[in-house]
């Protein structure tokens, strides 16, 4: 029976997708998230950019009201919608969201709620196109490296930080199943065995695992 390692602890229904396909699972959290104490001059934000669900959770803790959300990822947008927030734009990655803002919302002013590991594409595109924005760091991502003696038939990665954490103590000598191209770019530094999910969602990563390993 093939066995995979997930660099993020999965929900029960997600585990069942693997186990019901007779694929063994080992899981751990390759990264940890810590919320930062921050202050804003205004507790009401007109247009807020969120590239992760963690940023939404951070402002939720501070009771900050947001009129319009601009989100990266289906799960981020779904989390916002579940809390009654209006989604004005969504995209699969930060670059796509930035280009969408430039094309359709260039006259607006934004507040970008970010983490310490955020990439540069979105801020750079906004600056290049003279779009006004403020940025507040609201959470920190830290690596949680762990050595594994076992070999796996695949590793599930959900962020570039997860790749960095795993490879700090382990070689990446098996297939990397990645949630998106940004994560895959980091994994390609260590292997050419890359499979990218069709959509940036955990379930889609698992679907790729199942389709590739189910009959092994």
C-alpha positions in Angstrom: 0.0 0.0 0.0 1.5 3.4 -1.0 2.0 5.9 1.9 2.2 9.7 1.7 3.3 12.4 4.0 1.2 15.5 4.5 3.0 18.6 5.7 -0.3 19.8 7.2 -2.6 17.9 9.5 -5.8 17.1 7.6 -9.4 17.2 8.5 -11.1 13.9 9.0 -13.0 14.0 5.7 -9.8 14.8 3.9 -8.0 11.8 5.5 -10.8 9.6 4.5 -10.3 10.5 0.8 -6.9 8.9 1.1 -7.6 6.0 3.4 -10.7 5.0 1.4 -8.4 4.7 -1.6 -6.1 2.5 0.3 -3.3 5.1 0.6 -1.5 5.3 3.9 -1.1 8.7 5.6 1.5 10.2 7.9 0.9 13.8 8.8 2.4 16.7 10.7 2.4 20.5 10.7 5.5 21.6 8.9 4.9 25.3 9.8 3.3 27.1 12.8 1.3 30.3 12.8 1.5 33.0 15.4 -0.8 36.0 15.4 0.9 39.4 15.9 -0.6 42.1 18.1 -1.2 45.1 15.8 -3.1 48.4 15.9 -4.9 50.3 13.2 -6.0 53.9 13.2 -9.4 53.0 11.9 -11.4 49.8 12.8 -13.3 50.0 9.5 -11.5 49.1 6.3 -13.0 49.8 2.9 -11.0 47.4 0.7 -8.9 44.7 2.3 -6.6 42.3 0.6 -6.2 38.8 2.1 -3.8 36.2 0.6 -4.5 33.6 3.3 -7.1 32.6 5.7 -4.7 33.3 8.6 -4.9 37.0 7.8 -8.7 36.9 8.0 -8.5 35.1 11.4 -6.1 37.8 12.6 -8.4 40.7 11.9 -11.4 38.7 13.2 -9.6 38.6 16.6 -9.5 42.4 16.5 -13.1 43.0 15.5 -12.1 44.9 12.4 -14.9 45.6 10.0 -14.2 45.1 6.3 -16.5 46.4 3.5 -14.9 44.7 0.5 -12.6 41.6 0.5 -10.1 40.9 -2.2 -9.0 37.3 -1.6 -6.4 34.7 -2.8 -7.8 31.1 -2.8 -11.2 29.6 -2.6 -10.8 28.7 1.1 -9.9 32.2 2.0 -12.9 33.6 0.1 -15.2 30.9 1.6 -14.0 31.8 5.1 -14.8 35.5 4.5 -18.2 34.7 3.0 -19.1 32.4 5.9 -18.6 35.5 8.2 -20.9 37.7 6.0 -18.1 39.6 4.3 -18.5 40.8 0.7 -16.1 39.3 -1.9 -15.2 41.9 -4.5 -12.5 39.8 -6.2 -10.9 36.4 -5.9 -8.0 34.7 -7.6 -5.9 31.5 -7.4 -2.7 33.4 -6.5 -1.4 36.8 -5.4 -0.1 37.8 -8.9 -3.5 37.1 -10.5 -5.3 39.1 -7.8 -2.9 42.0 -8.2 -3.5 42.1 -12.0 -7.3 41.9 -11.5 -7.1 44.9 -9.1 -5.0 46.9 -11.6 -7.5 46.1 -14.4 -10.8 46.5 -12.5 -10.2 48.5 -9.3 -7.3 50.8 -10.0 -9.0 53.9 -8.5 -9.6 52.3 -5.1 -7.3 52.4 -2.0 -6.4 49.1 -0.3 -5.2 47.7 3.0 -3.1 44.5 2.6 -3.1 42.2 5.7 -0.1 40.0 5.4 2.2 37.5 7.0 6.0 37.6 7.4 6.6 35.1 4.6 4.5 36.8 2.0 5.9 37.1 -1.5 6.7 40.3 -3.4 4.5 39.9 -6.5 1.4 41.6 -5.2 3.0 44.7 -3.6 5.3 45.2 -6.6 2.5 45.1 -9.1 0.4 47.6 -7.0 3.4 49.9 -6.7 4.2 49.7 -10.4 0.7 50.8 -11.2 0.5 53.6 -8.6 -2.3 51.9 -6.7 -2.6 53.2 -3.2 -2.3 50.7 -0.4 -1.2 50.2 3.2 0.2 47.0 4.5 -0.1 45.6 8.0 1.7 42.4 9.1 -0.8 40.4 11.2 0.7 37.0 11.6 4.1 35.2 11.5 4.9 31.8 9.9 7.7 29.8 11.4 9.2 26.5 10.2 8.8 23.4 12.2 11.5 21.1 10.7 11.3 17.4 11.5 13.5 14.5 10.4 11.8 11.4 8.9 13.6 8.1 8.6 10.8 6.5 6.5 10.5 6.8 2.7 7.2 8.0 1.2 5.5 7.5 -2.2 4.7 11.2 -2.2 4.8 14.4 -0.1 1.9 16.8 0.1 2.9 20.5 0.2 0.6 23.4 0.8 3.0 26.4 0.8 6.6 27.3 -0.1 7.3 27.5 3.7 6.2 23.9 4.0 8.7 22.9 1.4 11.5 24.8 3.1 10.6 23.2 6.5 10.6 19.7 5.1 13.8 20.0 3.1 15.7 21.5 6.0 16.1 18.0 7.5 15.1 15.7 4.7 15.9 15.1 1.0 13.0 15.5 -1.4 13.5 12.3 -3.4 9.9 11.4 -4.2 6.9 13.0 -5.9 5.9 16.4 -4.6 2.2 17.0 -4.7 1.8 20.8 -4.6 -1.3 23.0 -4.0 -0.2 25.6 -6.6 2.5 26.9 -8.8 4.1 29.1 -6.1 4.6 26.0 -3.9 5.8 24.0 -6.9 8.4 26.6 -7.7 10.0 26.1 -4.3 9.8 22.3 -4.6 11.5 22.4 -8.0 14.7 23.6 -6.2 14.8 20.0 -4.8 13.1 17.7 -7.3 11.7 17.5 -10.9 9.0 15.1 -9.8 6.2 17.7 -9.4 2.4 17.3 -9.6 0.4 20.5 -9.2 -3.3 20.5 -8.1 -5.8 21.7 -10.8 -7.2 24.2 -8.2 -5.4 25.6 -5.1 -7.4 23.5 -2.5 -6.4 20.7 -0.2 -9.0 18.4 -1.7 -7.5 18.9 -5.1 -4.1 18.0 -3.9 -5.5 14.8 -2.4 -7.4 14.1 -5.7 -4.0 14.2 -7.5 -2.5 11.8 -5.0 -5.4 9.4 -5.4 -5.3 9.5 -9.2 -1.6 8.9 -9.3 -1.1 6.3 -6.5 -4.4 4.5 -6.0 -3.5 1.4 -8.1 0.1 1.1 -7.0 
